């Protein structure tokens, strides 16, 4: 691909190489204090982040593709990038068509590529894996067929912009229209109508999106008034976030919160639990492989363990039974997660040492009550049955269930 700058060539070659390797991870480009992050899922770009105009760019891409931002969405540090998590939620809840979601990703990426291409000294660093890759939606990722056309679009835009005699960095500045009497007389009322738009508060990207113009048309508009020497450029900042981010103020405040472990082979369940635990003020560690669960739980000794009942290789009953043989985990409250309301699950859970059951799909209020019951110092032990009595009661209950089952079969 013929490109107008060495940086754009480097970007293209690096990204194509990662596509060919079908890599999953995070590619970070830096130039001085500037930083851009590209998130790859199975060799395709899932999302990209430019921290300098992060909110402005994200909101513009959503508006451009007829999306909307739900006020109730609250991003947190654990879901990085939170924009991509938002898109996942919107698609899963059928608020957003996957095609439009991918268009939003592409709109953000176009602007970021244009910004990086204006830099002369760019360094790249690759890191395997990223947290949201576990639940990534391939329908939102950009397929290989979109890469070359996207770079060609950026290349043309770069050439059009340079025809103005301006550095590409001006695209993130805001033009302000300065009208002389002579210019007003020649331009008429249409020129006066443009003044509220070119008011020093909107960047080139904002103008193109608001007027629903092609980038070439927006460049021509600016070019005319630049020739008339009627444009002044002003620096603008990012927009305020339409939500409150939940990030711990200090590391000591973060580590002082109780740690809850979630053991489930479903990545979606783990993320749902993480989301709820963050909202409720707890830390969370997720373990998706039940075979690795025991050594990791022994290493981190969580304050409470949530454990799926049905898992491959080792189910919740077996894992809970192993936990109770480990001195450091014998007294750790353990709750089995199950989609069944049957008495047998509850009885078998008690027999292997589980403290309680949590029904799926997991609801916030139900989880909150269980956490308060077992992690609140005033309530932790007050409602528990001694272990010996608990197992005896569980055995009698299980025998009763078996007797009832045999009686029912005899009657039939």
C-alpha positions as CSV (number, residue, x, y, z in Angstrom):
1,X,0.0,0.0,0.0
2,X,1.4,3.4,-1.0
3,X,1.3,5.7,2.0
4,X,2.1,9.4,2.5
5,X,4.2,9.0,5.7
6,X,6.6,6.4,7.1
7,X,4.5,6.2,10.2
8,X,1.4,5.1,8.3
9,X,3.4,2.5,6.5
10,X,4.7,1.2,9.8
11,X,1.2,1.1,11.3
12,X,-0.1,-0.8,8.3
13,X,2.6,-3.4,8.3
14,X,2.4,-4.0,12.0
15,X,-1.4,-4.4,12.0
16,X,-1.4,-6.7,8.9
17,X,1.3,-8.9,10.6
18,X,-0.9,-9.3,13.7
19,X,-3.9,-10.1,11.6
20,X,-1.9,-12.9,9.8
21,X,-0.7,-14.3,13.2
22,X,-4.3,-14.3,14.5
23,X,-3.0,-12.7,17.7
24,X,-5.0,-11.7,20.8
25,X,-3.5,-9.0,22.9
26,X,-2.9,-5.3,23.2
27,X,-0.7,-3.2,20.9
28,X,0.4,0.1,22.4
29,X,1.9,3.0,20.3
30,X,3.7,5.9,22.0
31,X,5.1,9.2,20.8
32,X,6.4,11.4,23.6
33,X,3.6,11.6,26.2
34,X,0.9,10.5,23.7
35,X,-0.3,6.9,23.8
36,X,-2.7,4.9,21.6
37,X,-3.9,1.3,22.4
38,X,-5.2,-1.3,19.9
39,X,-7.0,-4.3,21.3
40,X,-6.8,-7.5,19.1
41,X,-9.0,-10.5,19.3
42,X,-8.0,-13.6,17.3
43,X,-6.1,-11.5,14.7
44,X,-8.7,-8.7,14.3
45,X,-9.0,-5.2,15.8
46,X,-11.7,-5.2,18.5
47,X,-11.3,-1.6,19.7
48,X,-8.7,1.3,19.9
49,X,-8.3,4.0,22.5
50,X,-6.7,7.5,22.3
51,X,-6.7,9.0,25.8
52,X,-6.3,12.6,24.6
53,X,-9.8,12.9,23.2
54,X,-11.3,9.6,24.4
55,X,-14.9,10.7,25.3
56,X,-15.2,13.2,22.5
57,X,-14.2,10.6,19.9
58,X,-16.4,7.8,21.4
59,X,-19.5,10.0,21.7
60,X,-19.0,11.3,18.1
61,X,-18.7,7.7,16.7
62,X,-21.9,6.6,18.5
63,X,-23.8,9.7,17.3
64,X,-22.5,9.2,13.8
65,X,-23.8,5.7,13.7
66,X,-27.2,6.5,15.3
67,X,-26.4,4.9,18.6
68,X,-27.1,6.3,22.0
69,X,-25.5,6.3,25.4
70,X,-27.5,4.9,28.3
71,X,-27.0,7.0,31.4
72,X,-27.1,3.9,33.7
73,X,-23.9,2.5,32.2
74,X,-21.0,2.8,34.7
75,X,-17.5,1.8,33.5
76,X,-14.9,0.5,35.9
77,X,-11.1,0.0,35.7
78,X,-11.5,-3.8,35.5
79,X,-13.3,-3.7,32.2
80,X,-10.7,-2.3,29.8
81,X,-11.5,-0.8,27.4
82,X,-14.9,0.2,28.9
83,X,-16.1,1.5,25.5
84,X,-15.9,-2.0,24.1
85,X,-17.7,-3.4,27.2
86,X,-20.5,-0.9,26.5
87,X,-20.8,-2.1,22.9
88,X,-20.9,-5.8,24.1
89,X,-23.7,-4.9,26.5
90,X,-25.7,-3.0,23.8
91,X,-25.4,-5.8,21.3
92,X,-26.2,-8.6,23.8
93,X,-29.3,-6.6,25.0
94,X,-30.3,-6.0,21.3
95,X,-30.1,-2.2,21.7
96,X,-27.4,-2.1,19.0
97,X,-27.1,-3.9,15.7
98,X,-23.6,-5.6,15.5
99,X,-23.1,-4.0,12.1
100,X,-23.5,-0.5,13.6
101,X,-21.3,-1.6,16.5
102,X,-18.5,-2.5,14.1
103,X,-19.1,0.8,12.3
104,X,-18.5,2.6,15.6
105,X,-15.3,0.8,16.2
106,X,-14.2,1.7,12.6
107,X,-15.0,5.4,13.1
108,X,-12.9,5.5,16.2
109,X,-10.1,3.7,14.6
110,X,-10.1,6.0,11.5
111,X,-9.5,9.1,13.7
112,X,-6.8,7.4,15.8
113,X,-4.9,6.2,12.7
114,X,-5.0,9.7,11.3
115,X,-3.7,11.1,14.6
116,X,-0.8,8.6,14.8
117,X,0.1,9.1,11.2
118,X,0.9,12.8,12.0
119,X,3.7,11.7,14.4
120,X,7.3,11.2,13.3
121,X,8.7,9.1,16.1
122,X,6.4,6.3,17.1
123,X,7.3,3.2,19.2
124,X,5.2,0.1,19.4
125,X,4.9,-2.5,22.1
126,X,2.9,-5.8,22.1
127,X,1.4,-7.5,25.2
128,X,-0.4,-10.8,24.9
129,X,-4.0,-11.0,26.1
130,X,-6.5,-8.5,27.6
131,X,-9.2,-9.0,30.1
132,X,-12.3,-8.5,27.9
133,X,-10.9,-10.8,25.2
134,X,-12.6,-13.7,27.1
135,X,-16.0,-12.4,26.2
136,X,-15.2,-10.6,22.9
137,X,-17.8,-10.7,20.2
138,X,-16.3,-11.5,16.8
139,X,-19.2,-9.6,15.1
140,X,-17.8,-6.3,16.5
141,X,-14.2,-6.9,15.3
142,X,-12.9,-5.5,12.0
143,X,-12.3,-8.3,9.5
144,X,-9.1,-8.3,7.4
145,X,-11.0,-7.1,4.3
146,X,-11.6,-3.7,6.0
147,X,-8.0,-2.9,6.9
148,X,-6.6,-1.9,3.5
149,X,-9.6,0.2,2.5
150,X,-9.5,1.9,5.9
151,X,-5.8,2.8,5.5
152,X,-6.4,4.1,2.0
153,X,-9.2,6.3,3.4
154,X,-6.9,7.7,6.1
155,X,-4.2,8.2,3.5
156,X,-6.5,10.2,1.2
157,X,-7.8,12.3,4.1
158,X,-4.2,13.0,5.1
159,X,-3.4,14.2,1.6
160,X,-6.6,16.3,1.5
161,X,-5.7,17.9,4.8
162,X,-2.1,18.6,3.8
163,X,-3.4,20.4,0.7
164,X,-4.6,23.1,3.2
165,X,-1.0,23.7,4.1
166,X,-1.8,22.6,7.7
167,X,-0.2,20.0,10.0
168,X,-2.6,17.1,10.5
169,X,-2.6,17.9,14.2
170,X,-4.9,20.9,13.4
171,X,-7.7,18.4,12.9
172,X,-8.1,18.2,16.7
173,X,-8.2,22.0,17.1
174,X,-11.3,24.1,16.7
175,X,-11.7,26.6,13.9
176,X,-13.3,29.9,14.7
177,X,-14.8,32.0,11.8
178,X,-13.6,35.7,11.9
179,X,-15.8,37.7,9.5
180,X,-14.9,41.0,8.0
181,X,-17.5,43.4,6.5
182,X,-16.3,42.6,3.0
183,X,-16.5,38.9,3.6
184,X,-20.0,39.2,5.0
185,X,-21.2,41.2,1.9
186,X,-19.7,38.6,-0.5
187,X,-21.0,35.6,1.5
188,X,-24.5,36.8,2.4
189,X,-26.7,35.1,5.0
190,X,-25.3,31.6,4.3
191,X,-21.9,32.8,5.7
192,X,-23.6,34.2,8.9
193,X,-25.3,30.9,9.4
194,X,-21.9,29.2,9.5
195,X,-20.6,31.4,12.3
196,X,-22.4,29.5,15.2
197,X,-21.0,26.3,13.8
198,X,-17.4,27.5,13.4
199,X,-17.3,29.0,16.9
200,X,-14.0,27.6,18.2
201,X,-15.6,24.8,20.2
202,X,-15.8,22.1,17.6
203,X,-12.9,20.2,15.9
204,X,-12.8,19.3,12.3
205,X,-14.1,15.8,13.2
206,X,-17.0,17.4,15.1
207,X,-17.9,19.6,12.1
208,X,-17.9,16.7,9.6
209,X,-20.1,14.6,11.9
210,X,-22.6,17.5,12.7
211,X,-23.0,18.5,9.0
212,X,-23.1,14.8,7.9
213,X,-20.5,15.6,5.3
214,X,-17.8,13.6,3.7
215,X,-14.3,14.4,5.1
216,X,-13.4,15.8,1.7
217,X,-16.3,18.2,1.7
218,X,-15.5,19.4,5.3
219,X,-11.8,20.0,4.2
220,X,-13.0,22.1,1.2
221,X,-15.2,24.2,3.5
222,X,-12.3,25.0,5.7
223,X,-10.0,25.5,2.7
224,X,-12.2,28.3,1.3
225,X,-12.2,30.3,4.6
226,X,-8.5,29.6,5.1
227,X,-7.9,31.3,1.7
228,X,-9.9,34.2,2.9
229,X,-7.8,34.3,6.1
230,X,-11.0,34.1,8.1
231,X,-10.1,31.2,10.4
232,X,-8.5,31.2,13.8
233,X,-7.6,27.9,15.5
234,X,-8.2,27.3,19.2
235,X,-7.2,24.4,21.4
236,X,-10.0,22.4,22.9
237,X,-10.1,19.6,25.5
238,X,-12.0,16.4,25.9
239,X,-15.7,16.2,26.8
240,X,-16.8,15.3,30.3
241,X,-17.8,11.6,30.7
242,X,-21.6,11.0,30.7
243,X,-21.1,8.7,33.8
244,X,-19.2,8.4,37.0
245,X,-16.2,6.0,36.8
246,X,-15.7,3.6,39.7
247,X,-12.0,3.6,40.4
248,X,-10.5,3.2,43.8
249,X,-8.8,6.4,45.0
250,X,-5.8,4.6,46.6
251,X,-4.3,1.2,46.5
252,X,-4.8,0.8,50.2
253,X,-8.5,1.5,49.9
254,X,-8.7,-1.1,47.1
255,X,-6.9,-3.9,49.0
256,X,-8.8,-3.3,52.2
257,X,-12.0,-4.5,50.6
258,X,-13.0,-8.2,51.0
259,X,-11.8,-10.5,48.2
260,X,-14.4,-12.8,46.6
261,X,-13.4,-15.6,44.3
262,X,-15.7,-16.7,41.5
263,X,-15.0,-20.2,40.1
264,X,-17.0,-20.8,36.9
265,X,-16.0,-22.2,33.5
266,X,-18.3,-19.6,31.9
267,X,-16.4,-16.3,31.2
268,X,-19.8,-14.5,30.8
269,X,-20.8,-15.6,34.4
270,X,-17.4,-14.5,35.8
271,X,-17.8,-11.0,34.2
272,X,-21.4,-10.7,35.5
273,X,-20.2,-11.6,39.0
274,X,-17.3,-9.1,38.7
275,X,-19.7,-6.4,37.6
276,X,-22.0,-7.0,40.5
277,X,-19.2,-7.3,43.1
278,X,-17.6,-4.0,42.0
279,X,-21.0,-2.3,42.3
280,X,-21.3,-3.7,45.8
281,X,-17.8,-2.7,46.9
282,X,-15.9,-6.0,46.8
283,X,-12.8,-7.2,45.0
284,X,-13.1,-10.2,42.8
285,X,-10.8,-12.8,41.4
286,X,-12.1,-15.1,38.6
287,X,-11.0,-18.7,37.9
288,X,-12.4,-20.3,34.8
289,X,-10.5,-23.6,35.1
290,X,-11.7,-25.8,38.0
291,X,-8.5,-27.8,37.9
292,X,-6.5,-24.7,38.6
293,X,-9.0,-23.4,41.2
294,X,-7.6,-25.2,44.3
295,X,-4.0,-24.0,44.0
296,X,-5.1,-20.4,43.2
297,X,-7.5,-20.3,46.1
298,X,-4.8,-21.6,48.4
299,X,-2.5,-18.8,47.2
300,X,-4.9,-15.9,47.5
301,X,-7.1,-17.2,50.4
302,X,-10.3,-15.2,49.5
303,X,-12.8,-14.1,52.1
304,X,-15.6,-15.9,50.3
305,X,-15.9,-18.3,47.4
306,X,-18.6,-18.5,44.7
307,X,-18.5,-21.8,42.9
308,X,-20.4,-23.1,39.9
309,X,-22.1,-26.4,40.6
310,X,-21.8,-27.9,37.0
311,X,-18.2,-27.7,35.6
312,X,-16.2,-30.0,33.4
313,X,-13.5,-32.4,34.9
314,X,-14.3,-31.3,38.5
315,X,-17.8,-30.2,39.6
316,X,-18.7,-27.9,42.5
317,X,-19.3,-30.7,44.9
318,X,-15.9,-32.3,44.3
319,X,-14.0,-29.0,44.5
320,X,-15.8,-27.9,47.7
321,X,-15.0,-31.3,49.3
322,X,-11.3,-30.7,48.4
323,X,-11.4,-27.2,49.9
324,X,-12.6,-28.4,53.2
325,X,-9.4,-30.5,53.5
326,X,-7.2,-27.4,53.2
327,X,-6.6,-25.8,56.7
328,X,-6.5,-22.2,55.3
329,X,-9.8,-22.7,53.5
330,X,-11.8,-24.9,55.9
331,X,-13.7,-22.0,57.4
332,X,-14.0,-19.9,54.2
333,X,-17.7,-19.3,53.3
334,X,-18.4,-21.2,50.1
335,X,-21.5,-20.7,48.0
336,X,-22.5,-23.0,45.2
337,X,-24.1,-21.3,42.1
338,X,-26.8,-23.4,40.4
339,X,-29.8,-23.0,38.1
340,X,-31.7,-25.6,40.1
341,X,-34.0,-24.9,43.1
342,X,-34.1,-28.6,44.1
343,X,-33.6,-29.7,47.7
344,X,-31.1,-32.4,46.6
345,X,-28.6,-29.8,45.5
346,X,-28.9,-27.9,48.8
347,X,-28.5,-31.2,50.8
348,X,-25.5,-32.4,48.8
349,X,-24.0,-29.0,49.1
350,X,-24.2,-29.1,52.9
351,X,-22.7,-32.6,53.0
352,X,-19.5,-31.4,51.2
353,X,-19.2,-28.3,53.4
354,X,-20.9,-25.6,51.2
355,X,-22.6,-22.8,53.2
356,X,-25.3,-21.8,50.8
357,X,-26.7,-21.8,47.3
358,X,-27.0,-18.9,44.8
359,X,-29.5,-19.3,42.1
360,X,-28.7,-18.5,38.4
361,X,-29.2,-16.1,36.7
362,X,-27.5,-14.2,39.5
363,X,-29.4,-11.1,40.7
364,X,-27.7,-8.2,42.5
365,X,-30.0,-8.2,45.6
366,X,-29.8,-12.0,46.1
367,X,-26.0,-11.8,45.9
368,X,-25.9,-8.7,48.2
369,X,-27.8,-10.5,51.0
370,X,-25.5,-13.6,50.9
371,X,-22.4,-11.4,51.0
372,X,-23.7,-9.5,54.0
373,X,-24.7,-12.7,55.7
374,X,-21.2,-14.3,55.5
375,X,-18.9,-11.3,55.3
376,X,-20.5,-9.0,57.9
377,X,-18.7,-9.6,61.2
378,X,-22.0,-9.3,63.1
379,X,-23.7,-11.9,61.0
380,X,-21.0,-14.2,59.8
381,X,-21.4,-17.0,62.4
382,X,-24.7,-16.1,64.1
383,X,-26.9,-17.9,61.6
384,X,-24.6,-20.9,60.9
385,X,-25.2,-24.4,62.0
386,X,-22.2,-26.1,63.6
387,X,-20.4,-28.4,61.1
388,X,-21.1,-31.7,62.9
389,X,-24.8,-30.9,63.3
390,X,-25.0,-29.5,59.8
391,X,-23.7,-32.8,58.3
392,X,-26.0,-34.9,60.5
393,X,-29.0,-32.8,59.4
394,X,-27.9,-33.0,55.8
395,X,-27.6,-36.8,56.0
396,X,-31.1,-37.2,57.5
397,X,-32.5,-34.8,54.9
398,X,-30.9,-36.8,52.1
399,X,-32.3,-40.0,53.4
400,X,-35.7,-38.5,53.6
401,X,-35.5,-37.4,50.0
402,X,-34.5,-40.9,48.9
403,X,-37.3,-42.5,50.9
404,X,-39.8,-40.1,49.3
405,X,-38.5,-41.0,45.9
406,X,-38.7,-44.7,46.5
407,X,-42.3,-44.3,47.8
408,X,-43.3,-42.3,44.8
409,X,-41.9,-45.1,42.5
410,X,-43.7,-47.8,44.4
411,X,-47.0,-45.9,44.1
412,X,-46.6,-45.7,40.4
